[in-house]
Structure formats: C-alpha cells, structure tokens
Amino acid sequence: MQKSLEQNTRKHSLRLAFLQGIVCFSVLSSVAVKAEPAITSNVLSIEAAVELAQKNDPWLVKNKHTQNAVESMSVAVGTLPDPKMTVALANLPTDTFDFDQEPMTQFKVGVTQMFPRGDTLELKQQQLEISGTQFPFQRGDRRAKLAVMVSGLWLEAYRAQESIALIEKDRPLFEQLADVAEASYASALGRTRQQDIIRAQLEITRLDDRLTKLRQKQEMAVEQLSQWLSESFRDRYLDTTGPAALVSWSSLELKRNIPDVPMLNKDLYTSRLEANPQTLYEYFSNHPAVSALDKKIEVSDAGVELARQSYKPEWAINASYAYRDDAQNGSDRADFVSVGVTFDLPFFTEKRQDKQVESAMSRSLSVKTEKWMLIRKMIADFEKSRTQLKRLNERQKLYANELLPQMNEQAEASLTAYTNDDGDFAEVVRARIAVLNAQINALNIDVDMQKTIIQLNYYFMKNAEEIIAGNRDAGELK
C-alpha cells in the first residue's frame, strides 16, 4: 500500500514537472514573439534594398548613354552632307607633259553638294528625336521591374529567416518533450514507450534538417540580392550608428516586421466582378512599358513616311573652275566655269521603292501588334494575380480566425490527455508539429500576399516609387 502510494506520488510529481516545464516554455515563447528584436548594425529593409538596386543598376546607366547617343545623332542627321571637292588635271599631253602645249589642258577645281530626297533630313531628325523620348519610359519600367524583382528576393530571404525563427522558437519544446518522455520511460511510470523516445528524437532531427534547408534558401536569396545591391551598404541605407563601413553578407539580417505595402487602385481587387477590360486598358495605356512602345510606334510611323521619300529624286549641284595657261606664242586663253545639276529618275519603283514602303508599313504594324500583345498579357496577369490575392486573403483569415486557434487547442488537449495517462505521446508530437507547420504556412501566406500586391502595383504604377510606397513619396519619372 505504501509502495503504491509512493509510486502515485512520483507519477504525479513527474506529470506536474512536465506541465510546469511546458507552461514555462509557452510563456517564454509568447514573450519572445511579442518582444521587438534588437536592431543590429546590419539590418536591411525592403525599401533600402529596392533603393540600392535602382541606384547600382548598370542597365540604367547604359540606357542613359544610349539616349544621349540618339539625341546627338538626331542633330547630325538633320544636317546636309558635307560638300565634295574635286581637284583634277585634265587633258595633259603625254608626249611632252607641257601644261601650255594644248588649248584643252586645264587645272580644274570643283565642288559638289548633295541634297537628299524630299524631306528625308527632316524626317530622319524627327524619327531620332522621337526615338530618344522612349528611353525615360524604358528606365521607368526598368526601375519598376527592379522593385518587383528585388522585393521578391527580399521577401524570399525574409520567408526563410522567419521560418527559421519559428522553428528555433519551438525546438526547445520538442527537446523538453524528449527529455520528459525519456524520464517517464526510465521511471517506468505512465504509458511512455521506447518508440516514443525514438519518435521525439526523430522529430528533433527532422527540425534540424528543415533548419539546414531554410538556411540554405536564406543564404541563396541573400546572395542573389548581393548581385543587385553590390557592397554599397552605408549608414543612409542601414540602421547603423557608427561610421560608414561595408557590411558582411554573412552577417546581414532583414527587418523582422513584414512590410505592409499599400495597394494601388484597391477597388479593382476587392470588387467581386471582373474588371472591365476597357477600364484596364485605360490604366495600362499609361504604363511606362506601354508608353515606350507608343514612342516606338511613332518612330515606325515616321519610318513609313521616310520610305515614301524614296519616290522623290535625289539632287546634286556641282560647280567647277578650270584654269588654262597662256599659249606658247603668248596669246591669252580663257578659263572655264562649269555648273550642273544631277538627279536620279525613280521610274522603276516596283521592286525598290514600293517594297521599301511595304516593308516600313509592316514594321509599323508589327510594333503596334507588340503593344496589343503587351496590354493583353498585362490584363491576363492582372486577373490571375487578382484571383490569387483574393484566395490568399481568404486563407489568411481562415488561418488567423479558425485554423491556428483550433490547432493550438488540439495541441493543448493532446498534451492534457497525455499527462492524465489518457493520450498517446505520438499524438502530442503530431499536434505540436501541426501547430508549427500551420504557423509556417501562415507566414508563407503573408509573404505571398505581399509579393502579389507588389506585382499588382507594378501594373498600375506611374513611377517605380509607387510600387513599395503607394501614392506617397512618389517621385517624377527620370
């Protein structure tokens, strides 16, 4: 009787210690979740990452130089070609090579000036001037695409970083479960079996494997970010307090709070009805990528008019002065002056001029088709992203309001049942793993929502700053 009483007391003490450990860990975990992480000197925000990528992008520099080259060339092509000068010695006798022997021997100096066909010069200049205006739109679209791409890389690194934090937060709990199971098995109290100990150790090993995979993903995402951010980390971009210094990639951390990116034209997403294609067309027509194509269309239209100039003749005016020496008997010989006009006769136009115009018109239609294809793709991508965002929003509410609370209740219930010798240890482990997986799934939903919002903002932005900041702090197109 006394021995049975002692066993029950020890059994009760073990359960009590187990519950106290679990409760203590849960309290510490909740405090750790609520507490703000300390800001280190190597913290990078999503806004700083985008700003650095846009600042350090060599493509933007290349595009600016290309624009300067086109603008300079537009001045050059609008100028008449340089005149051609001719210097010749004509009709020199080969028997004596005397300049004054024959009356037709002359020293000639001539000048020829070409005049291109019709309005060719003006149209070429106009064509290049229009072409130069598309580059600012190209740079605007490039900066916007950089914002979307770099934000995606940042969010992927953030996803891995926060998943690691969730696992590391729960790992001590699984270690506690393993310790308690081992102690219970060693004392031969309760319903703990050897397979429960093995199961607990196995789950810890699986957590370690997940941590390794997540660290690999985080490192890969950070290294991909390094391609766009280079090593230009300075105080103005990071939360640093000391002097400017380069930051090591291995020690880089991301801001712990997930960004809350404002949505542009939110009404289009929240509406239950599909967006009117005409409304979307009006929005997308102002997009920098479409505006750049509009300028390209204007260039191709000017090319059609330029090709039509081939039906007009090309002119050339030439003038020459011919000097003649006095005759050998001393008589004077008059000098000669010649003036002439040269032009071609575009009579046979079927296989040249007609085909040139036809080719220019086909190029123009090709660019216009390219514009419609782009807008159609943007409308389709918008509807796809809109649907995705709608479902992600539904899942986010489901996880926050139902799934996560239910998972936590199940985990607590299975733990209580186990401590009362009315449950299975494997069920306790499965419940805790399910809670951890649900937390990671909720994190994935939050990250995917931000990535989708950023992608949708790309379609409606007027300049790249709006993608992350919404309509606030939006600068002018550069």
Phi, psi and omega in degrees: 000313179297320181295319178296321180295319179296319178297317178297322179296315178297319179297317179295319180296320180296315179297318181297316178298320179298311180297319179297320179296317181294316180297315179301316179295319180298319179297314180297323180294317180296322177295319181295325180290320184283331183290141178283135179291149178293138180276118179269178182281354184242035182270128182244126177268165180292326179294319179293322179297315179295317181298318179295317181298318180291326181287325187259011183280116179291338179299321180296321178294317179299317181296322179295318178295322178297319177298316179299321180295318180292318180295320177294321180292330179297330176286321183293319185286343179274004182257143177301147177296153180298141176294152179253131181254140181238130175237124185214154172246112188251144172059041178278126182295137184271352181279324181236341185057028175276131184290332184258010183285313185250142183291339182269357178290128187219152169250113190250138173233121184229156178229135178234132178239125180268145176234111183300168186293133172046235180259033184302315182298313182296319181290322177296318178296316179297320181298316180288326176298318178294319180299325179293336182281350181277341185293320176301324177292322177297319179292322177298318178292323179297315179298323178294316179295324175298318179300317180293314184292312182293322176299319178298317178295318179299316181292327176294318176295321178295319179302312180294318181299314182285330174295319176300317180298320179295317181292316180296330177292323183269345184300317177301331178295316179293327176294320176297317178300318179295318180295316180294319179297319180294319179294319179295320179292320181294328181273357179060029177253152177075194184253019181290134180244167180297325180294335176292321178296315179297319180298318180296316179294323179297318180294323176297319178296320178296322177297319178297322178294319178296320178298319179297316179296318181293321177296324176297315178297318180296315180297320179295318179295320179294320178294324175295323175298324183298333178299325185263336184263346184053215180242031185270043180281119180229174183300328184291341180256339184241162179277066182252154179241345181269191179292159181300133180205151178291145183255136179284136180296325182294336181258006183289134174238153178259155178301134189287334181276130178292136182294144176252087186282125178293146180267133174275136180054055186300329182299330180292334182274322186279346180293139179285337180273153175294143181293142178295124180303326179294321177296316178296322179300319180295322177294310187289338179296337179265003180290141181305322179295321178287321178298322177297322177291326176301318177294324178294326177294318178299321178297317181291325175296320176295329177294327176295314179295326177293321178295328179292339178292345180293345176283345182266151183286154173261131187252154173212133175248130179233143179220141182216154177236128182244120180265135176237138180281160176296154179294163181295336178273003177094355180288148183281142175241134182285145173279162182247145172235130181235138177226134181211164178233135179236136176208152179268164182240097181284071180274322186261083189262352189297319185257001179236285185297316180299318180290326177296317178294318179299319178295317180296321179293322179294320177297320179295316178295326179296318179293320178297321176296322178300322179295314181296323178296320180295314181295319178298320178294320180295320178295316179295317179295323178298313181296322179295312181293324179297315178296317179298316180296321179299315181290323177297321179296320177296317179294323179299316178294320180298316180294316185291319188268333187232303192295309181297314176300319180294320179297317179296320177298319179295318179297318178294320181294317180293325178292317178297318179297321181292317180293339178262017180058031181236014182217172183258139179297322180299326179293324177298315180295315180299321181294318179293321177296320180297320178297314180299315179297322178294321178296319178292321176297320177296320176298316179299321178296315179299316180294315180297326178296317180294321178296320179292319178298318179297319178295319178293322178298330178301323184288335187248000182286152172258336171212163192297331183297334182290340184296318181264323188261000185070215180276356181271148177056033179271125183270180179276160178290131183247000000 
